[in-house]
Amino acid sequence: MNFFRGVMGGQAAGPQPSGAETIQKLCDRVASSTLLEDRRDAVRALKSLSKKYRMEVGTQAMDHLINILQTDRSDSEILGYALDTLYNIICNDEEEEQDESEDAVTPISVSGKHKNVSMPDENAQKQADDLGVQFTDTFIQDPEHVTLLLTLLEEFDFHVRWPGVKLLTALLKNQGVQVQGIILVSPMGVSRLMDLLADSREVIRNDGLLLLQQLTKSNAAIQKIVAFENAFERLLDIITEEGSSDGGIVVEDCLLLLLNLLKNNSSNQNFFKEGSYIQRMKPWFEVGDDNSGWSAQKVTNLHLMLQLVRVMVSPVNSPGATASCQKSMYQCGLLQQLCTILMATGVPADILTETINTVSEVIRGSQVNQDYFASVNAPSNPPRPAIVVLLMSMVNERQPFVLRCAVLYCFQCFLYKNQKGQGEIVATLLPSTIDANSISAGQLLCGGLFSADSLSNWCAAVALAHALQDNLTQKEQLLRVQLATSLGKPPVSLLQQCTNILSQGDKIVRRGSKVQTRVGLLMLLCTWISNCPIAVTHFLHNQENVPFLTAQISENLGEDERLVQGLCALLLGICIYYNDNSLENYTKEKLKQLIEKRIGKENFVEKLGFITKHELYSRAAQKPQPVFPSPEQMLFDHEFTKLVKELEGMITKAVHKSSEEEKKEEEVKKTLEQHDNIVTQYKELIREQDAQIQELKEQVSSMASQTEQMQTTITQQVSQIQQHKDQYNILKLKLGKDNQSQGDGSQMNGLQTEELTQLREEMEELRKQHTLLQSQLGDKDALINTLLQTKADEPCRQNTPSSRRRSVTLRGAFPQTATVVTVRPPEHVVTGNS
């Protein structure tokens, strides 16, 4: 015990042993001591030295500490010391990093003097990380060590469970993939960790959240297991208990764990929706009238909550799953709550921006949600639509850049697959619907399109292009829009004004000379006239447009102007591809001849390829949300990249085609149209024949049923006739006996002769009815066979072009069921088939 006093207590006389020597002696004592108290003191001493002498304790004592975990399970105190020591040598937390950085300053003797040498912070950090990874690799070389640690977590003792949780978290931070694999194959491994969330001691529960965050990173299999261990229910309960958005760091940890479980995991997203957990998110976003003075933690919590909503309706999810979540969010009132935050005052700017992005994805592609958003009004006097208020922010150059991007994304999502909304936006620009007393969305877009701010020009052009996306009707309607440029001058069309900005040499051009403005206008024009021959005709009708485009494409400009050249080539190519040859001077053939003479076909195709080769093109093509590091890099729109991908190949082929190939293609096109018409006619014929066959099938079924009823009737009549025969024979025998016993035969015979005549007439009538029924039954059988033969021959007639339609008229009606007459037996036997 004097040895431990020397280590733990005051200084002893004589030379002091080095750290490595002390650690070696402690390791020997741990390995050789038979008394539990001695081993416990030695492990406690190792723990006290583990931070300062991390390398030495890790290399010399790890095996002994693991052995303690295996052999001394009955003593919780020594287990706690061993787990804390392992944690100190494996963990790379900030406080340990700081200790490592301080320990890096060591006295080195130089010429009998001591000089302080300090390692760079980044090198110290790298060495600390490498050391933690190295010790983690040593620990997990035997997977049983991780399994042992999972078993120790079942201990309820605080001094064992808490350091065990911290140690496993450190292992996951250093070597997450390997440790995840071990836990995944360990029996009940994930279930044991989920029990930490139910621990009544908050420190263990909170560190358990951090452990599960590391455990669920980028591992879909573990994420599913954790979700099906009732994680959603427990985490939402904790968030509610901690105060939701007003809660502390624990709420943040729960939200981070939920994001891990749901992001890019369709199975867990479906489980979350089916479990009605979306409804439990609504109270998170309840804000009061006074939103000033939000704490930093509340801002962080609300930001994560909004991200969680976006994960459920992200455009990268499957369309069916996204639509289902959007429907649930509308039905439970979550969308309405988000719109309340959108229109509230005093909300921090970053929360407002993220709320706009969240609302955008909740309404994207959902007609019901888009209609609701269109009905939302801002609390102003007079009330204004939320869309108008947002657009005012988008075209205001004093607003933050990220907020303007968010508003543009919201407007794009509102118009995505929403032809009704597109029509409403375009209608605000038409002369018949303009209200001079109010500001409309169309007026704001036009104002932004022609303002002095290039970012406003670009945003307004892209927003207006989305109002025309895949909507031929609105492209034609927008051609009616007239603009008053200045007093005393006649109004010009919106299309004319856009082309004027690009081609004329006045003050407007100097504004539009900025690359961002011109790119925005060219994207608008390409979207506008694509797949709209009428718009192409209007564009070509301006005699200055084509010379301007050819001049732009043929010039050798700098790198910044290459994108503009590519877009001009795309615009000219659209004029060729969608040209209906209604203008004699600008037919397809003449435009191609112009390209060949002024530009050159190969040069034209090369300039067209500048668009897809631009470095910002691929970034914009990745996802719908416009996210740009700076305003200068805001050049491409996501939907426009899809249009370029669709048109580039078609325009290239159209430019290279000769007039003969054009004629052949037109002939082939006409032939195909004729074939399509023939096919359509045959389809209609087949459809009619199918209807006839179905009708005949129903008739056959009805006749078969009636035939069955007649067969039953005949069977009954045959049975009755047989009964009459039997009765007749019995009466005959009886009458024969009576004739022998009675003498007055003449009178009796006279009476019997009259009755016999009557009976014979009745029998004859029954025979006629029976014969008639048999004949009708035969006719029906023959008719059924004819219908079945017609049904069998029908496919052959359908496959024969010259086949004629045939119809079968069913004639005849079934007789009423014959009435059975009970007759008295005649005197003589009547023979014959009944």
Sequence and secondary structure as in RCSB ss.txt:
>XXXX:A:sequence
MNFFRGVMGGQAAGPQPSGAETIQKLCDRVASSTLLEDRRDAVRALKSLSKKYRMEVGTQAMDHLINILQTDRSD
SEILGYALDTLYNIICNDEEEEQDESEDAVTPISVSGKHKNVSMPDENAQKQADDLGVQFTDTFIQDPEHVTLLL
TLLEEFDFHVRWPGVKLLTALLKNQGVQVQGIILVSPMGVSRLMDLLADSREVIRNDGLLLLQQLTKSNAAIQKI
VAFENAFERLLDIITEEGSSDGGIVVEDCLLLLLNLLKNNSSNQNFFKEGSYIQRMKPWFEVGDDNSGWSAQKVT
NLHLMLQLVRVMVSPVNSPGATASCQKSMYQCGLLQQLCTILMATGVPADILTETINTVSEVIRGSQVNQDYFAS
VNAPSNPPRPAIVVLLMSMVNERQPFVLRCAVLYCFQCFLYKNQKGQGEIVATLLPSTIDANSISAGQLLCGGLF
SADSLSNWCAAVALAHALQDNLTQKEQLLRVQLATSLGKPPVSLLQQCTNILSQGDKIVRRGSKVQTRVGLLMLL
CTWISNCPIAVTHFLHNQENVPFLTAQISENLGEDERLVQGLCALLLGICIYYNDNSLENYTKEKLKQLIEKRIG
KENFVEKLGFITKHELYSRAAQKPQPVFPSPEQMLFDHEFTKLVKELEGMITKAVHKSSEEEKKEEEVKKTLEQH
DNIVTQYKELIREQDAQIQELKEQVSSMASQTEQMQTTITQQVSQIQQHKDQYNILKLKLGKDNQSQGDGSQMNG
LQTEELTQLREEMEELRKQHTLLQSQLGDKDALINTLLQTKADEPCRQNTPSSRRRSVTLRGAFPQTATVVTVRP
PEHVVTGNS
>XXXX:A:secstr
 HHHHHHHSS  SS    HHHHHHHHHHHHHH  SHHHHHHHHHHHHHHTTTTHHHHHHHHHHHHHHHHHH TT 
HHHHHHHHHHHHHHH   HHHHHHHHHHT EEEEETTEEEEE   HHHHHHHHHHHHHHHHHHHHTSHHHHHHHH
HHTT   HHHHHHHHHHHHHHHHHSHHHHHHHHHHSTTHHHHHHGGGG SSHHHHHHHHHHHHHHTTT HHHHHH
HHHTTHHHHHHHHHHHTTGGG  HHHHHHHHHHHHHHTT HHHHHHHHHTT SGGGGGGG   S   S  HHHHH
HHHHHHHHHHHHT TTS HHHHHHHHHHHHHTTHHHHHHHHHH SS  HHHHHHHHHHHHHHHTT HHHHHHHHH
 EES SS EEHHHHHHHHHT TTS HHHHHHHHHHHHHHHTT HHHHHHHHHTTSTTT  TTS  HHHHHHHHHT
SS HHHHHHHHHHHHHTTTT HHHHHHHTT EE  STTS  EEHHHHHHHHHH  SHHHHHHTSHHHHHHHHHHH
HHHHTT HHHHHHHHHSTTHHHHHHHHHHS   HHHHHHHHHHHHHHHHHHHT  S SGGG HHHHHHHHHHHT 
HHHHHHHHTHHHHSHHHHHHHH SS   SSGGG    HHHHHHHHHHHHHHHHHHH  HHHHHHHHHHHHHHHHH
HHHHHHHHHHHHHHHHHHHHHHHHHHHHHHHHHHHHHHHHHHHHHHHHHHHHHHHHHHHHHHHHHH S HHHHHH
HHHHHHHHHHHHHHHHHHHHHHHHHHHHHHHHHHHHHHHHHHHHHHHHH TT                       
 SS   S  
